[in-house]
Amino acid sequence: MAALNPYLIFNGNCEEAFNFYKSVFGVEFQMISKFKDIPGHECPVGDENKIMHVALPIGKDGDLLMGSDSGMGEVTIGNNFAISVSASSEEETKKFFNGLSEGGKITMPLASTFWSPLFGMLTDKYGVDWMLGVNNQQS
């Protein structure tokens, strides 16, 4: 079965963003590599330490949050997608929501909804939109 893994493209601050996400979710990178690590590839001066690929495992089913720094010019971040996280409990939902909203903007405070006992939305300090809720199958 295929897995859906959101892939985020940044304008040079991918490593900073993923270190932040790593601290919120309390997990280690599955993989992180920089453009200078590509065998036989000459990257432009100043791009050597930018992230070519990073994978951060989130959840118990092999779900990954992936990302890189743009190698193709400026990108607009955060206005064309959202990442949905279904947590296993209200406590976990609150932990993730509070961590991700630090320095960001809450667009829908955590509250009970008809689809989840606890759900909320926010834009983190990197401009990424998140939807966080409790997985009803585990409540």
NULUMNU-777471 format. One record per residue (C-alpha): residue number from 1; residue in three letters; x, y, z. Coordinates in steps of 0.5 Angstrom, whole numbers, plus 500, padded with zeros to 3 digits. Layout:
N
{atom NUM; 'ALA'; {X; Y; Z}}
...
This chain:
139
{atom 1; 'MET'; {500; 500; 500}}
{atom 2; 'ALA'; {502; 507; 498}}
{atom 3; 'ALA'; {504; 512; 504}}
{atom 4; 'LEU'; {502; 520; 503}}
{atom 5; 'ASN'; {508; 524; 505}}
{atom 6; 'PRO'; {508; 531; 505}}
{atom 7; 'TYR'; {514; 534; 502}}
{atom 8; 'LEU'; {516; 541; 504}}
{atom 9; 'ILE'; {520; 546; 500}}
{atom 10; 'PHE'; {524; 552; 503}}
{atom 11; 'ASN'; {528; 558; 501}}
{atom 12; 'GLY'; {534; 556; 505}}
{atom 13; 'ASN'; {532; 555; 512}}
{atom 14; 'CYS'; {530; 547; 511}}
{atom 15; 'GLU'; {535; 545; 516}}
{atom 16; 'GLU'; {532; 550; 522}}
{atom 17; 'ALA'; {525; 548; 520}}
{atom 18; 'PHE'; {526; 541; 521}}
{atom 19; 'ASN'; {530; 541; 527}}
{atom 20; 'PHE'; {524; 545; 530}}
{atom 21; 'TYR'; {519; 540; 528}}
{atom 22; 'LYS'; {524; 534; 530}}
{atom 23; 'SER'; {524; 538; 537}}
{atom 24; 'VAL'; {516; 538; 537}}
{atom 25; 'PHE'; {515; 531; 535}}
{atom 26; 'GLY'; {521; 528; 539}}
{atom 27; 'VAL'; {524; 524; 534}}
{atom 28; 'GLU'; {530; 523; 530}}
{atom 29; 'PHE'; {531; 524; 523}}
{atom 30; 'GLN'; {531; 518; 518}}
{atom 31; 'MET'; {535; 521; 513}}
{atom 32; 'ILE'; {538; 528; 512}}
{atom 33; 'SER'; {543; 530; 507}}
{atom 34; 'LYS'; {546; 537; 504}}
{atom 35; 'PHE'; {547; 539; 497}}
{atom 36; 'LYS'; {555; 538; 498}}
{atom 37; 'ASP'; {553; 531; 499}}
{atom 38; 'ILE'; {551; 529; 492}}
{atom 39; 'PRO'; {556; 525; 489}}
{atom 40; 'GLY'; {559; 528; 483}}
{atom 41; 'HIS'; {555; 534; 483}}
{atom 42; 'GLU'; {557; 541; 483}}
{atom 43; 'CYS'; {553; 546; 487}}
{atom 44; 'PRO'; {553; 553; 486}}
{atom 45; 'VAL'; {557; 557; 491}}
{atom 46; 'GLY'; {553; 558; 498}}
{atom 47; 'ASP'; {548; 552; 497}}
{atom 48; 'GLU'; {553; 547; 499}}
{atom 49; 'ASN'; {550; 547; 506}}
{atom 50; 'LYS'; {543; 547; 504}}
{atom 51; 'ILE'; {538; 541; 505}}
{atom 52; 'MET'; {538; 537; 499}}
{atom 53; 'HIS'; {533; 532; 503}}
{atom 54; 'VAL'; {531; 531; 510}}
{atom 55; 'ALA'; {526; 525; 512}}
{atom 56; 'LEU'; {523; 526; 519}}
{atom 57; 'PRO'; {518; 520; 522}}
{atom 58; 'ILE'; {512; 522; 525}}
{atom 59; 'GLY'; {507; 517; 527}}
{atom 60; 'LYS'; {507; 509; 528}}
{atom 61; 'ASP'; {505; 507; 521}}
{atom 62; 'GLY'; {512; 509; 517}}
{atom 63; 'ASP'; {509; 516; 516}}
{atom 64; 'LEU'; {514; 521; 514}}
{atom 65; 'LEU'; {515; 529; 513}}
{atom 66; 'MET'; {520; 530; 508}}
{atom 67; 'GLY'; {523; 537; 505}}
{atom 68; 'SER'; {529; 540; 502}}
{atom 69; 'ASP'; {531; 547; 500}}
{atom 70; 'SER'; {529; 550; 493}}
{atom 71; 'GLY'; {534; 549; 488}}
{atom 72; 'MET'; {530; 552; 483}}
{atom 73; 'GLY'; {529; 559; 485}}
{atom 74; 'GLU'; {524; 562; 490}}
{atom 75; 'VAL'; {518; 559; 493}}
{atom 76; 'THR'; {512; 561; 496}}
{atom 77; 'ILE'; {511; 557; 503}}
{atom 78; 'GLY'; {505; 555; 506}}
{atom 79; 'ASN'; {499; 558; 502}}
{atom 80; 'ASN'; {498; 551; 498}}
{atom 81; 'PHE'; {498; 546; 503}}
{atom 82; 'ALA'; {497; 544; 510}}
{atom 83; 'ILE'; {499; 538; 514}}
{atom 84; 'SER'; {494; 534; 517}}
{atom 85; 'VAL'; {496; 530; 524}}
{atom 86; 'SER'; {492; 525; 527}}
{atom 87; 'ALA'; {494; 524; 534}}
{atom 88; 'SER'; {492; 518; 538}}
{atom 89; 'SER'; {490; 522; 544}}
{atom 90; 'GLU'; {488; 529; 546}}
{atom 91; 'GLU'; {494; 530; 551}}
{atom 92; 'GLU'; {498; 528; 544}}
{atom 93; 'THR'; {494; 533; 540}}
{atom 94; 'LYS'; {495; 539; 545}}
{atom 95; 'LYS'; {503; 537; 546}}
{atom 96; 'PHE'; {504; 538; 538}}
{atom 97; 'PHE'; {499; 544; 537}}
{atom 98; 'ASN'; {502; 548; 543}}
{atom 99; 'GLY'; {509; 546; 540}}
{atom 100; 'LEU'; {508; 548; 533}}
{atom 101; 'SER'; {504; 554; 535}}
{atom 102; 'GLU'; {510; 557; 538}}
{atom 103; 'GLY'; {512; 563; 535}}
{atom 104; 'GLY'; {506; 562; 529}}
{atom 105; 'LYS'; {499; 564; 529}}
{atom 106; 'ILE'; {493; 560; 531}}
{atom 107; 'THR'; {487; 560; 526}}
{atom 108; 'MET'; {483; 555; 529}}
{atom 109; 'PRO'; {484; 554; 537}}
{atom 110; 'LEU'; {483; 547; 539}}
{atom 111; 'ALA'; {476; 545; 540}}
{atom 112; 'SER'; {471; 539; 540}}
{atom 113; 'THR'; {468; 538; 533}}
{atom 114; 'PHE'; {463; 533; 530}}
{atom 115; 'TRP'; {469; 529; 527}}
{atom 116; 'SER'; {474; 529; 533}}
{atom 117; 'PRO'; {474; 530; 540}}
{atom 118; 'LEU'; {479; 535; 539}}
{atom 119; 'PHE'; {481; 539; 533}}
{atom 120; 'GLY'; {485; 546; 531}}
{atom 121; 'MET'; {489; 549; 526}}
{atom 122; 'LEU'; {495; 554; 526}}
{atom 123; 'THR'; {500; 557; 521}}
{atom 124; 'ASP'; {507; 555; 524}}
{atom 125; 'LYS'; {513; 560; 525}}
{atom 126; 'TYR'; {515; 558; 518}}
{atom 127; 'GLY'; {509; 559; 514}}
{atom 128; 'VAL'; {507; 552; 514}}
{atom 129; 'ASP'; {499; 551; 515}}
{atom 130; 'TRP'; {498; 545; 520}}
{atom 131; 'MET'; {491; 541; 522}}
{atom 132; 'LEU'; {491; 537; 528}}
{atom 133; 'GLY'; {486; 533; 531}}
{atom 134; 'VAL'; {485; 526; 535}}
{atom 135; 'ASN'; {484; 520; 531}}
{atom 136; 'ASN'; {477; 518; 532}}
{atom 137; 'GLN'; {478; 510; 532}}
{atom 138; 'GLN'; {483; 511; 538}}
{atom 139; 'SER'; {479; 515; 542}}
